[in-house]
Amino acid sequence: MLHELLGLIFSNNINGIPIILVMAIPFFIGLVIGLLIKKFFKIIIIFAIITLIFSYLGFLTINLSLLKSISDTYGPLIIHYITVITGILPIGLGLVAGLIIGFFFG
């Protein structure tokens, strides 16, 4: 069964593009995005610590009701787009695998 599946993947194509390439591109995109998310989280954590220090010292005020309204407005929209992107099975699996590998090992 595995031999037939590998034969199907390596022998057929979609509009002239080999299936293995169609499956590999989302993986590499997910790898890059996972690496960027990891770097972005490091910057966000540093920025959050600096913001909390400035807020504690009284140089900055944080409006929590504005943050809640932004999350209420854009949260469901972001979840919808994530569901649509990962819903396409071959592309979604490769993208999710690339994201996980890029985030943890990047």
C-alpha positions in Angstrom: 0.0 0.0 0.0 2.8 2.4 0.8 4.5 1.5 -2.5 1.3 2.4 -4.4 1.0 5.7 -2.5 4.6 6.7 -3.2 4.1 5.7 -6.8 1.1 7.9 -7.0 2.9 10.9 -5.5 6.0 10.7 -7.6 4.4 9.7 -11.0 1.4 12.0 -11.3 1.2 15.7 -11.7 -1.4 18.6 -11.3 -1.4 20.9 -14.3 2.2 20.0 -15.1 3.4 20.4 -11.6 4.6 17.2 -9.8 2.5 16.3 -6.8 5.5 16.1 -4.6 6.2 19.8 -5.3 2.6 20.7 -4.6 3.0 19.0 -1.2 6.4 20.4 -0.4 5.8 24.1 -1.1 3.3 24.5 1.8 5.7 22.7 4.1 8.5 25.1 3.3 6.2 28.1 3.6 5.1 26.8 7.0 8.7 26.3 8.0 9.5 29.9 7.2 6.4 31.2 8.9 7.1 29.1 12.0 10.6 30.5 12.2 9.3 34.1 11.8 6.6 33.5 14.5 9.3 32.3 16.9 11.4 35.4 16.3 8.3 37.6 16.5 7.3 36.1 19.9 10.7 36.9 21.3 10.3 40.6 20.2 6.7 40.7 21.5 7.8 39.3 24.9 10.6 42.0 25.2 8.1 44.7 24.1 5.5 43.5 26.7 8.0 43.5 29.5 9.1 47.1 28.6 5.4 48.1 28.4 4.6 46.6 31.8 7.6 48.4 33.4 6.6 51.7 31.9 3.0 51.1 33.0 4.1 50.3 36.5 6.2 53.4 36.7 3.3 55.5 35.5 4.7 56.6 32.1 2.1 54.7 30.2 -1.5 53.7 30.7 -3.0 50.6 29.2 -6.7 50.8 28.0 -8.0 47.2 28.5 -11.4 48.0 27.1 -9.9 49.0 23.8 -7.8 45.8 23.7 -11.0 43.7 24.4 -13.0 45.5 21.7 -10.1 44.8 19.2 -10.0 41.1 20.1 -13.8 40.9 19.9 -13.8 42.5 16.5 -10.8 40.7 14.8 -10.6 37.4 16.8 -13.3 35.5 15.0 -12.0 36.7 11.6 -8.5 35.5 12.3 -9.9 32.1 13.4 -12.0 31.9 10.3 -9.0 32.4 8.0 -6.8 30.0 9.9 -9.6 27.4 9.5 -9.9 28.0 5.7 -6.1 27.8 5.2 -5.7 24.6 7.2 -8.9 23.1 5.7 -7.3 22.2 2.4 -6.0 18.8 3.4 -2.7 18.3 1.5 -1.7 22.0 1.8 -2.9 22.3 5.4 -1.1 19.2 6.7 2.2 20.4 5.1 1.7 23.9 6.4 0.9 22.8 9.9 3.9 20.4 9.9 6.2 23.1 8.7 4.8 25.6 11.3 5.5 23.1 14.1 9.0 22.2 12.9 9.9 25.8 12.2 8.6 27.0 15.5 10.2 24.4 17.7 13.5 23.8 15.8 14.0 27.2 14.1 
